């Protein structure tokens, strides 16, 4: 691979361009190629990197980047419905591949990712930055120290007032929420909590049941704030996606995970993380931890104090810069992928994780459509979850000791 990793970035919308500076800051990595199907976005991305001192080649067709034959890794940051076709093409070319998060539109695309990996051996990583959030990693560190006892229940979600995005008819979220009803964005909460439950490594999801409320939030928002908007008229078709979707996932070990999707109503941001074990609990919304025998009855220890004691090693000496994105999570997940490519090892969030957590979306849609009827969860590992498998060997490993 030479003295540095040669990286490509596909997709230069707001998220893609926003990540260029973060990816550029990764040591021993150089962005040599960027791509977008829109010329103005492509030129914007090139200018960002030019201002940082890089001179990447620009492409309107990502296949030309594959044809170069000199790319070590690729970050796919396109819209939700184009991620996986692009990922599969890069995996077939033997290039380490990572994709921004989203939910699947079908189980077939999840299986296709798995099949491509098993045929080619090319690693793929889902870029779930929230796995590297300070609270999530502190919870992981505490779990590894046995402070929660046996974890039996978790909660999580994506609770974020995105009404201005959902009603923007040029925004990718608008069409998704207008046409689909389920948990469209589950991974921010589910993947970090799933790591605590050893999903795909000694445990797995076996079923999911989901229900959604009516969809009143966005239209109410438009009628009060943008009455001339084409979707504000009460006679218009309402958004399909319920204002709140709640899913319950059952694990092979008997544990439960509850996930909430709530982006069409007024509320402060939260991933609603909660870890409940036999000896303690961590709650993001309560901003605290309670440990049996450590804290007084009904007492929460504030998270800021918890960080002083139980910060994960990745955060103990980490002072994120303004360019690291989302409080520092973006840099950590982007570097985690680069480290896997650099060491030619498995990434911390692998293709089986990607397929599993993407599948929550399409399975939740099916459950909502059937009145909340539980849906069987596919085993994308085809039994490998019961066997010890190689772990990510770097400091970015997210898995706990396997439980059998």
Long-range contacts (C-beta under 8 A, 24 or more apart in sequence): 1-72, 1-342, 3-28, 4-28, 4-29, 4-30, 5-29, 5-30, 5-72, 5-73, 5-338, 5-341, 5-342, 6-30, 6-32, 6-70, 6-71, 6-72, 6-73, 7-31, 7-32, 7-33, 7-71, 7-72, 7-73, 7-74, 7-75, 7-338, 8-32, 8-33, 8-34, 8-35, 8-62, 8-65, 8-71, 8-73, 8-74, 8-75, 9-33, 9-34, 9-35, 9-45, 9-74, 9-75, 9-77, 10-34, 10-35, 10-36, 10-62, 10-65, 10-74, 10-75, 10-76, 10-77, 10-78, 10-86, 11-35, 11-36, 11-76, 11-77, 11-78, 11-79, 11-100, 12-36, 12-38, 12-41, 12-42, 12-44, 12-45, 12-77, 13-41, 13-77, 13-78, 13-79, 15-77, 15-100, 16-41, 16-45, 16-77, 16-78, 17-41, 17-44, 17-45, 17-48, 18-325, 19-75, 19-77, 19-325, 19-330, 19-334, 20-45, 20-48, 20-49, 20-52, 21-48, 21-52, 21-323, 22-323, 22-324, 22-325, 22-330, 22-331, 22-334, 23-75, 23-334, 24-49, 24-52, 24-54, 25-321, 25-323, 25-324, 25-331, 26-331, 26-334, 26-335, 26-338, 28-342, 29-338, 30-54, 31-56, 32-56, 32-57, 32-70, 32-71, 33-57, 33-58, 33-59, 33-65, 33-68, 33-71, 34-58, 34-59, 35-59, 35-60, 35-61, 35-62, 35-64, 35-65, 36-60, 37-61, 62-86, 62-89, 62-90, 63-89, 66-90, 66-93, 66-95, 71-95, 72-96, 72-341, 73-97, 73-98, 73-337, 73-338, 73-341, 74-98, 75-99, 75-100, 75-127, 75-334, 75-337, 76-100, 79-172, 80-172, 80-176, 81-105, 84-109, 84-112, 84-113, 87-113, 87-124, 88-112, 88-113, 88-116, 90-122, 91-116, 91-117, 91-120, 91-122, 91-124, 92-116, 92-120, 92-122, 93-122, 94-120, 94-122, 95-122, 96-122, 96-123, 96-125, 96-337, 96-340, 96-341, 97-122, 97-123, 97-124, 97-125, 98-124, 98-125, 98-126, 98-127, 98-337, 98-347, 99-124, 99-125, 99-126, 99-127, 99-354, 100-127, 101-126, 101-127, 101-128, 101-185, 101-187, 101-188, 102-185, 102-187, 102-358, 102-361, 103-182, 103-183, 103-184, 103-185, 103-186, 103-187, 103-358, 103-360, 103-361, 103-362, 104-355, 104-358, 104-359, 104-361, 104-362, 105-361, 105-362, 106-362, 107-359, 107-362, 107-363, 107-378, 109-358, 110-354, 110-355, 110-356, 110-358, 110-359, 110-362, 110-378, 110-380, 111-355, 111-378, 111-380, 113-351, 113-354, 113-355, 114-351, 114-352, 114-355, 114-380, 117-351, 123-340, 123-346, 123-347, 123-350, 123-351, 124-347, 124-350, 124-351, 124-354, 125-336, 125-337, 125-340, 125-347, 125-348, 125-349, 125-350, 125-354, 126-187, 126-191, 126-349, 126-353, 126-354, 126-357, 126-358, 127-333, 127-334, 127-337, 127-349, 128-187, 128-188, 128-191, 128-192, 128-333, 128-349, 128-357, 129-325, 129-326, 129-329, 129-330, 129-332, 129-333, 130-187, 130-188, 130-189, 130-191, 130-192, 130-271, 130-329, 131-191, 131-192, 131-195, 131-333, 131-348, 131-349, 131-398, 132-314, 132-328, 132-329, 132-332, 132-333, 132-336, 132-396, 133-192, 133-271, 133-327, 133-329, 134-307, 134-311, 134-312, 134-315, 134-327, 134-328, 135-273, 135-282, 135-284, 135-303, 136-192, 136-273, 137-311, 137-312, 137-314, 137-315, 138-282, 138-303, 138-306, 138-307, 138-310, 138-311, 138-312, 138-315, 139-192, 139-196, 139-273, 139-275, 139-282, 140-192, 140-195, 140-196, 140-312, 140-398, 140-400, 141-310, 141-311, 141-312, 141-313, 142-280, 142-282, 142-289, 142-306, 142-310, 143-196, 143-275, 143-277, 143-400, 144-400, 144-401, 145-310, 146-279, 147-279, 147-280, 147-291, 147-310, 148-275, 148-276, 148-277, 148-278, 148-279, 148-280, 148-281, 148-282, 148-291, 149-277, 149-278, 149-279, 149-280, 149-292, 150-277, 150-278, 151-196, 151-197, 151-255, 151-275, 151-276, 151-277, 152-254, 152-255, 152-256, 152-276, 152-277, 152-278, 153-255, 153-256, 153-257, 153-258, 153-274, 153-276, 154-193, 154-196, 154-197, 154-255, 154-256, 154-257, 154-258, 154-273, 154-274, 154-275, 154-276, 155-193, 155-257, 155-258, 155-259, 155-260, 155-272, 155-273, 155-274, 156-188, 156-189, 156-190, 156-192, 156-193, 156-257, 156-258, 156-259, 156-260, 156-271, 156-272, 156-273, 156-274, 157-189, 157-259, 157-260, 157-261, 157-262, 157-270, 157-271, 157-272, 158-185, 158-186, 158-188, 158-189, 158-260, 158-261, 158-262, 158-263, 158-271, 159-260, 159-262, 159-263, 159-267, 159-269, 159-270, 159-271, 159-272, 160-262, 160-263, 160-267, 160-269, 160-270, 161-263, 161-265, 161-266, 161-267, 161-268, 161-269, 162-263, 162-264, 163-217, 163-218, 163-221, 163-263, 163-264, 163-265, 163-266, 166-218, 166-239, 166-263, 166-264, 167-218, 167-221, 167-222, 167-226, 167-229, 167-231, 169-230, 169-231, 173-263, 176-241, 177-218, 177-239, 177-240, 177-241, 177-263, 177-264, 178-237, 178-239, 178-240, 178-241, 179-240, 180-240, 180-241, 180-361, 180-365, 181-212, 181-215, 181-240, 181-241, 181-242, 181-245, 181-365, 181-368, 181-369, 182-210, 182-212, 182-241, 182-245, 182-261, 182-361, 182-362, 182-363, 182-364, 182-365, 182-366, 182-367, 182-368, 183-210, 183-245, 183-247, 183-259, 183-261, 183-360, 183-361, 183-364, 184-241, 184-261, 184-361, 185-261, 185-263, 185-361, 186-247, 186-259, 186-261, 186-357, 186-360, 186-361, 186-364, 187-357, 187-358, 187-360, 188-271, 189-259, 189-260, 189-271, 189-272, 189-273, 190-249, 190-257, 190-259, 190-357, 190-360, 191-349, 191-353, 191-357, 192-273, 192-398, 193-257, 193-273, 193-275, 194-257, 194-353, 194-356, 194-357, 195-398, 195-399, 195-400, 196-275, 196-400, 197-251, 197-253, 197-255, 197-257, 198-253, 198-399, 198-400, 198-402, 198-403, 199-251, 199-353, 199-356, 199-385, 200-352, 200-353, 200-356, 200-380, 200-381, 200-384, 200-385, 201-385, 201-389, 201-399, 201-400, 201-402, 202-253, 202-385, 202-386, 202-402, 202-403, 202-404, 203-251, 203-252, 203-253, 203-255, 203-385, 203-403, 204-251, 204-252, 204-356, 204-377, 204-379, 204-381, 204-385, 205-249, 205-250, 205-251, 205-252, 205-257, 205-356, 205-377, 206-250, 206-251, 206-252, 206-376, 206-377, 207-249, 207-250, 207-374, 207-375, 207-376, 207-377, 208-247, 208-248, 208-249, 208-250, 208-360, 208-363, 208-364, 208-367, 208-374, 208-375, 208-377, 209-247, 209-248, 209-367, 209-372, 209-373, 209-374, 209-375, 210-245, 210-246, 210-247, 210-248, 210-363, 210-364, 210-365, 210-367, 210-368, 210-372, 211-245, 211-246, 211-367, 211-368, 211-371, 211-372, 212-241, 212-242, 212-243, 212-244, 212-245, 212-246, 212-368, 213-242, 213-243, 213-244, 213-245, 214-238, 214-242, 214-243, 215-239, 215-240, 215-241, 215-242, 215-243, 215-264, 216-243, 217-243, 217-264, 217-265, 218-264, 221-264, 239-264, 242-368, 245-364, 245-368, 247-360, 247-364, 247-367, 249-360, 249-377, 250-374, 252-385, 253-403, 259-360, 282-306, 313-395, 314-395, 314-396, 332-396, 335-396, 336-392, 336-394, 336-396, 339-394, 339-395, 339-396, 340-392, 340-394, 340-396, 343-393, 343-394, 345-390, 345-392, 345-393, 345-394, 346-390, 346-391, 346-392, 346-393, 347-392, 348-392, 348-394, 348-396, 348-397, 348-398, 348-399, 349-398, 350-392, 352-380, 352-381, 352-384, 355-380, 356-380
